[in-house]
Amino acid sequence: MLNLFVERQRRVNMRAVSLRGVPPARLRLGQDLVSISRLRAAVERHPEGFQARVFTPAEWQACERRADRWAALASRFAAKEAALKALGTGWGRGASFTDVEVTGGGRTAPHLRLRGVAARLARSLRLDLEVGLSHDGDLALAVVLAWPHAAS
């Protein structure tokens, strides 16, 4: 299953951007793996606080309607962690989880919308980011690839 995901993401991402000519040392990778049941337990223990601190209202609403709600939320949580790792910061160094919003997913390709500290950091480093999401069983996975803007 993971191989199918990787191949699908490779085809989708390579259509969107060509990495030819980008030295490998300039590429940044962030990844995170989340236990779906642990995320669910954390949300259920502190529903309003956790929701407001971690997810944007748009993310919460998009996942609420899904049959795989908890897996979708866990994937988004993993994407936030992975994006902050790819940017070279953690959530504790000025950037908050809500600075990274995941849009799409499910039947459409997921995308990252950055704001606040995360957006300023990506701009200052001149980085573009792409995200891949997956989940299976009790695990949700996100991988974020960041690379320098193409010269314009």
ZAMARMI-171877 format. One record per residue (C-alpha): x, y, z; residue number from 1. Coordinates in Angstrom, 1 decimal. Layout:
N
- X	Y	Z	NUM
...
This chain:
152
- 0.0	0.0	0.0	1
- 2.8	2.4	0.9	2
- 4.5	1.7	-2.5	3
- 1.3	2.6	-4.3	4
- 1.0	5.8	-2.3	5
- 4.6	6.8	-3.0	6
- 4.2	6.1	-6.7	7
- 0.9	8.1	-6.9	8
- 2.5	11.0	-5.0	9
- 5.6	10.9	-7.3	10
- 3.4	11.2	-10.4	11
- 1.2	14.0	-8.9	12
- 4.2	16.0	-7.6	13
- 6.4	15.6	-10.6	14
- 3.6	17.0	-12.8	15
- 3.4	20.0	-10.5	16
- 7.1	20.7	-10.2	17
- 10.3	19.6	-11.7	18
- 13.3	19.2	-9.3	19
- 15.8	18.9	-12.1	20
- 18.8	21.1	-11.4	21
- 18.1	21.4	-7.7	22
- 21.1	20.1	-5.8	23
- 20.1	17.3	-3.3	24
- 21.7	19.2	-0.5	25
- 19.1	22.0	-1.0	26
- 16.2	19.7	-0.6	27
- 14.6	19.4	2.8	28
- 12.5	16.6	4.1	29
- 10.1	16.5	7.0	30
- 8.1	13.4	8.1	31
- 5.9	12.4	10.9	32
- 4.0	9.3	12.0	33
- 1.0	9.7	14.4	34
- -1.0	7.1	16.3	35
- -4.7	7.7	15.3	36
- -6.0	6.3	18.6	37
- -3.6	8.6	20.6	38
- -4.7	11.7	18.7	39
- -8.4	10.8	19.2	40
- -7.8	10.3	22.9	41
- -6.1	13.7	23.2	42
- -8.9	15.4	21.3	43
- -11.6	13.7	23.5	44
- -9.7	14.7	26.7	45
- -9.5	18.3	25.8	46
- -11.9	18.9	22.9	47
- -12.1	22.7	22.6	48
- -8.5	23.4	23.7	49
- -6.9	20.8	21.5	50
- -9.0	21.7	18.5	51
- -8.3	25.4	18.7	52
- -4.6	25.0	19.4	53
- -3.9	22.5	16.6	54
- -6.5	22.7	13.8	55
- -7.9	25.6	11.9	56
- -11.7	25.8	11.7	57
- -11.6	24.8	8.0	58
- -9.6	21.7	8.8	59
- -11.9	20.7	11.6	60
- -15.0	21.2	9.4	61
- -13.5	19.3	6.4	62
- -12.6	16.3	8.6	63
- -15.9	16.3	10.6	64
- -17.9	15.3	7.5	65
- -15.6	12.4	6.6	66
- -16.2	8.7	7.5	67
- -12.5	8.4	8.3	68
- -12.5	11.5	10.5	69
- -9.9	10.5	13.0	70
- -7.5	9.2	10.4	71
- -7.9	12.5	8.4	72
- -7.2	14.6	11.5	73
- -4.2	12.5	12.5	74
- -2.8	12.8	8.9	75
- -3.2	16.6	9.2	76
- -1.5	16.7	12.5	77
- 1.4	14.7	11.1	78
- 1.6	17.1	8.1	79
- 1.9	20.1	10.5	80
- 4.8	18.4	12.3	81
- 6.4	17.4	9.1	82
- 6.1	20.9	7.6	83
- 7.7	22.5	10.6	84
- 10.5	19.9	10.5	85
- 11.1	20.6	6.7	86
- 11.2	24.4	7.5	87
- 13.9	23.6	10.2	88
- 11.9	24.7	13.2	89
- 9.7	22.9	15.7	90
- 6.3	24.1	16.8	91
- 7.9	25.3	20.0	92
- 10.1	28.0	18.3	93
- 7.5	30.6	17.4	94
- 5.5	28.7	14.9	95
- 2.1	27.3	15.9	96
- 0.2	24.3	14.5	97
- -2.4	26.6	13.1	98
- 0.3	28.3	11.0	99
- 0.2	25.2	8.8	100
- -3.2	24.3	7.3	101
- -3.8	21.2	5.2	102
- -6.3	21.7	2.4	103
- -7.6	19.0	0.1	104
- -6.9	15.3	0.8	105
- -9.3	12.4	0.3	106
- -10.2	12.6	-3.3	107
- -8.0	15.6	-4.1	108
- -4.3	16.1	-3.6	109
- -3.4	17.6	-0.3	110
- -1.8	21.1	-0.1	111
- -0.2	23.2	2.6	112
- -1.4	26.7	3.3	113
- 1.2	28.5	5.4	114
- 0.5	31.6	7.5	115
- 2.2	33.5	10.4	116
- 5.7	32.4	11.4	117
- 5.7	29.4	9.1	118
- 4.8	31.6	6.0	119
- 7.5	34.2	7.0	120
- 10.1	31.4	7.4	121
- 9.3	29.8	4.1	122
- 9.4	33.2	2.3	123
- 12.7	34.1	4.0	124
- 14.2	30.7	3.0	125
- 12.6	31.0	-0.5	126
- 11.1	27.5	-0.1	127
- 8.2	25.8	-1.8	128
- 6.5	22.8	0.0	129
- 4.5	19.8	-1.1	130
- 2.9	17.3	1.2	131
- 1.9	13.6	0.9	132
- -0.5	12.0	3.4	133
- -1.4	8.4	4.1	134
- -2.9	6.2	6.8	135
- -3.3	2.5	7.5	136
- -4.5	0.8	10.6	137
- -3.8	3.0	13.6	138
- -1.0	5.0	11.9	139
- -1.2	8.2	9.9	140
- 1.9	9.4	7.9	141
- 2.9	12.7	6.4	142
- 5.9	13.6	4.3	143
- 6.8	17.1	3.3	144
- 9.3	18.0	0.7	145
- 10.7	21.6	0.6	146
- 12.9	23.0	-2.1	147
- 14.2	26.4	-3.2	148
- 11.9	28.5	-5.5	149
- 12.9	28.2	-9.1	150
- 14.7	31.3	-10.5	151
- 12.2	33.6	-12.0	152
